[in-house]
Amino acid sequence: MPRKVDADERRRHVVEALFRVAVRDGLARASLRTVADEAGLNIGSLRHYFASQSDLMRFAMRAMLEQVGERMRHGLADLAGQRGAPAAQRIRTAGKLLGELLPLDDVRRAEVTVFLDFAALARTRPDLHDLADEAARGSRTAVRRILAYVTGLSPRARALDVETERLLSLLDGLGINAVLHPDLVTADDAVRVVDAHLRALAR
């Protein structure tokens, strides 16, 4: 008797295939046909779960945002529990947490690579813009909270607005360069730069 197909499992399998195509060939090349081929499915089976490329991209990006968001929530809870800890300990924890937004290993490199492509596509794709905007707002909120813990600034402080934008710009630059020029900006380089920035803020 044939095994019943688990819909959630099949969708995860398809999302993994999309990520492989996107990392290898670029997200714009991740059509239903290419993703179906990568997943070892016929396109009719894929259309049973995703009616269009837009549906597939949105589902994949939503899954990725939830995955990153879950890691960030756990990290923020750890950081909140260290409110009275020495500055050096808080900086280490904050640096590790910010590393979730950088391409420091294969998983995060794939996430950052695909997200950069997604953000570029969303600029001219109204059907994708809301998710790109949600991701940007989520990163901004998380970075702001991390900085409040590290610096002790009030969440309403104007200085925190400036420092949030400064750190976001630093993370964006590191992420882009580590993806595009991995020989010039390594994972270790990115970690050192973030650590130096946090230490300077905590002085």
C-alpha positions in Angstrom: 0.0 0.0 0.0 1.6 3.4 -1.0 2.7 5.6 1.9 0.4 8.6 2.5 2.2 11.8 1.5 2.6 14.2 4.5 1.8 17.6 3.1 4.0 19.5 5.5 6.9 17.2 4.8 6.4 17.6 1.1 6.4 21.4 1.4 9.6 21.3 3.5 11.2 19.2 0.8 10.2 21.7 -1.9 11.5 24.6 0.1 14.8 22.9 0.6 14.9 22.4 -3.2 14.1 26.0 -3.8 17.0 27.1 -1.5 19.4 24.8 -3.4 18.4 26.3 -6.7 18.5 29.9 -5.4 21.9 29.5 -3.8 23.3 27.9 -6.9 21.6 29.8 -9.7 19.9 32.8 -8.1 16.3 33.1 -6.8 15.1 34.6 -10.1 15.8 31.2 -11.7 13.8 29.3 -9.1 10.7 28.7 -11.3 8.2 26.0 -10.5 9.8 23.8 -13.2 13.4 24.2 -12.0 12.3 23.6 -8.3 10.2 20.6 -9.3 13.2 19.1 -11.1 15.5 19.8 -8.2 13.0 18.2 -5.8 12.5 15.2 -8.0 8.8 15.9 -8.5 6.7 16.4 -11.6 5.4 19.9 -11.9 1.8 18.7 -11.4 2.7 17.5 -8.0 4.3 20.8 -7.1 1.3 22.8 -8.3 -0.8 20.8 -5.9 0.9 22.7 -3.1 2.0 26.0 -4.8 -0.1 27.5 -7.6 2.6 29.9 -8.8 6.2 30.9 -8.4 5.0 33.8 -6.2 3.2 31.3 -3.8 6.3 29.2 -3.6 8.6 32.1 -2.9 6.3 33.5 -0.3 6.0 30.2 1.5 9.8 29.7 1.4 10.6 33.1 2.7 8.0 32.8 5.4 9.6 29.6 6.5 13.0 31.1 6.5 11.9 34.2 8.5 10.2 32.0 11.1 13.3 29.9 11.4 15.6 33.0 11.9 13.0 34.6 14.1 12.9 31.6 16.4 16.6 31.7 16.8 16.5 35.4 17.6 13.8 35.0 20.1 15.7 32.4 22.0 18.8 34.6 21.9 17.0 37.7 23.1 15.6 35.7 26.0 19.1 34.7 27.0 20.4 38.2 26.7 17.5 39.6 28.8 18.5 37.1 31.5 22.0 38.7 31.6 20.9 42.2 32.3 23.0 42.4 35.4 25.9 40.4 34.0 29.4 41.9 33.3 29.7 43.9 30.1 32.1 41.4 28.5 29.5 38.6 29.0 26.7 40.7 27.5 28.9 41.6 24.6 29.7 38.0 23.8 26.0 37.0 24.0 25.0 40.0 21.9 27.7 39.2 19.3 26.6 35.6 19.1 23.0 36.7 18.6 23.8 39.2 15.9 25.7 36.4 14.2 22.4 34.8 13.4 21.9 37.6 10.8 25.3 37.0 9.1 26.6 34.2 6.8 28.8 32.5 9.4 28.1 28.9 8.3 26.5 27.0 5.4 22.9 27.4 6.8 23.2 31.1 7.5 25.1 31.7 4.2 22.2 30.2 2.3 19.7 32.3 4.3 21.6 35.5 3.6 22.2 34.7 0.0 18.6 33.9 -0.7 17.3 36.9 1.3 19.6 39.3 -0.7 18.1 38.0 -3.9 14.6 38.1 -2.4 15.0 41.7 -1.3 16.2 42.7 -4.7 13.3 41.0 -6.4 10.8 42.5 -4.0 11.8 46.0 -5.0 9.8 45.6 -8.2 7.4 42.8 -7.2 4.4 44.1 -5.2 3.5 40.5 -4.4 6.7 40.1 -2.4 7.2 43.5 -1.0 5.3 43.0 2.3 7.5 40.1 3.3 10.7 42.0 2.5 9.4 44.9 4.6 8.4 42.6 7.4 11.9 41.1 7.5 13.5 44.5 7.6 11.3 45.7 10.4 11.9 42.5 12.3 15.7 42.9 12.0 15.5 46.5 13.1 13.4 45.6 16.2 15.8 42.8 17.2 18.9 44.9 16.7 17.4 47.8 18.7 16.7 45.5 21.6 20.2 44.0 21.5 21.7 47.5 21.6 19.5 48.5 24.5 20.8 45.6 26.5 24.5 46.2 25.6 24.5 50.0 26.0 21.9 50.5 28.7 20.3 53.2 26.6 16.5 53.8 27.1 14.4 52.2 24.4 13.1 55.7 23.7 16.5 57.3 23.5 17.3 59.2 20.2 20.8 57.9 20.4 19.5 54.4 20.2 17.8 55.2 16.9 21.1 56.3 15.5 23.0 53.3 16.8 20.4 50.9 15.5 20.8 52.3 12.0 24.5 52.3 12.3 24.7 48.7 13.4 22.1 47.6 10.8 24.3 49.2 8.1 27.3 47.4 9.4 25.5 44.1 9.4 24.2 44.7 5.9 27.6 45.5 4.6 29.2 42.5 6.2 26.5 40.2 5.0 26.7 41.4 1.4 30.5 41.4 1.2 30.8 38.0 3.0 28.4 36.5 0.4 29.9 38.2 -2.7 33.5 38.2 -1.6 34.0 35.4 0.9 37.8 35.3 0.4 38.0 39.0 1.4 35.4 39.0 4.2 35.4 35.7 6.1 33.1 34.6 8.8 35.9 35.2 11.3 36.4 38.7 9.9 32.7 39.5 10.3 32.7 38.2 13.9 35.7 40.4 14.8 34.1 43.5 13.3 30.9 43.0 15.2 32.7 42.3 18.4 34.8 45.5 18.0 31.8 47.6 17.3 29.9 46.3 20.4 33.0 46.8 22.6 33.3 50.4 21.4 29.6 51.0 22.2 29.9 49.6 25.7 32.8 51.9 26.7 
